[in-house]
Structure formats: C-alpha cells, structure tokens
Amino acid sequence: MHIPDAFLPIGQAIVYWIIALVFFALALRWANRELNEARIPLVAVLAAGIFALQAFNLPIAMGTSGHLVGGALAAIVLGSPYGAVFILTLVLIIQGFIFGDGGITVMGANIINMGVIGGFVGFYSYQGLKAAFGSPYMSAGIAAWLACVIPALAASVELFFAGTFPLVPGLIAMGTYHAVIGVIEGAITAIALYLIATVRPDILAMPAGAVAS
Amino acid sequence: MMETRQLVVAGVALALVIGVTAVFFASGDPDGLESSAFYVQGEKTLTGDAPEEGDPEAIGAGTFAYEAPMPDYTLGEEAGKAGEVMAIIAGIVLSMVGVFAVARVAAAGRA
C-alpha cells in the first residue's frame, strides 16, 4: 500500500505531509505522556516486528501479494491510535529513505493511510467490536481487516484526486485485493495479540479481556 | 510471566526470523497497490496473473526521483541473497533503534 513518488502531484503531497506532521506531533505528545522506561523497549520491539512482517509478502492469488501493515496491532497493543501513528510514521520514514519502499514526497499520504487511518480505524473498531461481541481476538482480527481495507480505499480516493487512478476501477481493485490482504492482517494481529496477552498481559495498555473506557 | 529483558530478546529474535525468512520465501508478485495500478492501466484483469514485464508506476506523472541506499531491501544485485539478508537485518535494527531513540527523547520531555 506504499504509494510511490510518481503517483501524487507535489502540491497534494505537501498537503498530506502537513496533515501527517500534525498527527505525528500529537503522537509525540502521546509518547511524552504514556511512555516510560519500562515501556519504551517494548514499543521499539513492536516496531521491529512490524518492520519484519511488512517485509514478508504472502501470495493472495489474483497475481498479487500482501503483507501486514500493523496499524491496528500497534494501536490495540499500545491502547491508543497515536501509538500506531508513532510507530508507523517512524517505520515508514525508514522504509522510504533507506529502502525506497514508498515515496519521499508522498510519505505524508502513506503516514495518513497506514498510520493515522489504520490506527484510528483499528483502535476504535476494536473497542466497538469488543464491547459488542466480547471476544478480544475475533474483535482484533476484524478490526485489523477494517484497518487494512479502509486505508486502501482512502488511498484509491487520493489517487483519484491526483488523477492517477480512475475512481470506480481504483476502488474495485484496491478494495478487492486488500479485502483478501486484510485476512492476513486480521489473522496476524489476532495471533500477535494472543501471544502478547499470554506472555505479558500487563504490557497491553488495553488488556485483551477488557475494554478501554 | 516473561521478564522485560527476555521479552525484548525473544521479540527481536522473532523479528529477525520473520525478516530473514521473508528474504527466501516472500512472494514476488506485485502488492495490492501495484496490482491495482496494473489493473487500471489495462495490463491485468482483476483476478488474472500480473504481467511478466511491466511497470506499475508507469501510470504516475510525478518527476521526483530518489536513490535509496538499499533499494527494494537489497544491497544491489551483486550482493545477492546475502545482501538482502543484511538489508532486512539493518531495517529491523534501524526500526528498533529509531523508535527507541525517538521514544526516549519524547518521554524525556515530560514535565
């Protein structure tokens, strides 16, 4: 889902950068309030895991592959959508500048899609689903699926405004492929949440058995 | 319950295993955005295979170009799989150290 430089005109890319920087500033404020010496190494390890999982493209048929994005996972584990914005922004900066994965001028759009939209959709849909159905792992899986599909649809709308994708074919293609990729996102998110809740339930800001108020 | 130090070591080890495994087993098919780009260009049907040759970015109109030091998670073709393994390990370490450093700085400003 990493948009390359060629896909957005510079004027629109700057607008996305400005919006992304506002959210990253809010994420830094979250880090200032919520992170402490005990929690920081765990956040760093979560970032390393998300980077590794993003590198693992799995075949999804239709001549396409997909990988975990990690916005929902980060938001649920850290108990805030800003946790996802914090981790995904830094991972996307490394991917873009060091590995050329995702553009530089368009990095703001990628941060908005995967970090901001992915984090907020993942976090709040997890809260809602958990309150409605009770099961934390099923809720996390569905929330992560939504946190994959909705950012993909947002990206297709951005690419329509950029004049790169036609609207309906773009929505159909991005929606179809990411509906399948989202299954990977959901499964890995649920499994990761289960593993963390098993070995260290105390580090979950929003315990798997509870719903944050 | 696992101690924090153990959890960090286990987490890093798991990330390295996933990353190195990805070098050898990750799919080479285009990702969802690239496949969508092929689809809207008419170079691929929705459910068909990706074109053998093709540039998903050909549809873009941007002119900005940036040369990444480890493009596509490699150290160049001559470095082969060993270079890809080193690039992935570098990425995992950079992600961890980068997030750790920024988090420390952010948390240090607490009133």
Interface residues (C-beta under 8 A of the other chain):
Chain A: M1 H2 I3 P4 D5 A6 F7 L8 P9 I10 L28 A31 N32 R33 L35 N36 E37 A38 I40 P41 L42 V43 A44 V45 L46 A47 A48 G49 I50 F51 A52 L53 A55 F56 N57 L58 P59 A61 M62 G63 T64 S65 G66 H67 F86 I87 L90 V91 I93 I94 Q95 G96 F97 I98 F99 G100 D101 G103 I104 T105 V106 A152 A155 S156 G163 T164 F165 P166 P169 G170 I172 A173 M174 T176 Y177 H178 I181 V199 R200 P201 D202 I203
Chain B: M1 M2 T4 L7 V8 A10 G11 V12 L14 A15 L16 I18 G19 T21 A22 F25 A26 S27 G28 D29 P30 D31 G32 L33 S35 S36 A37 Y39 V40 K44 L46 T47 G48 D49 A50 E57 I59 G60 A61 G62 F64 A65 Y66 E67 A68 P69 M70 P71 D72 Y73 A87 I88 A90 G91 I92 V93 L94 S95 M96 V97 G98 V99 F100 V102 A103 R104 A106 A107 G109 R110
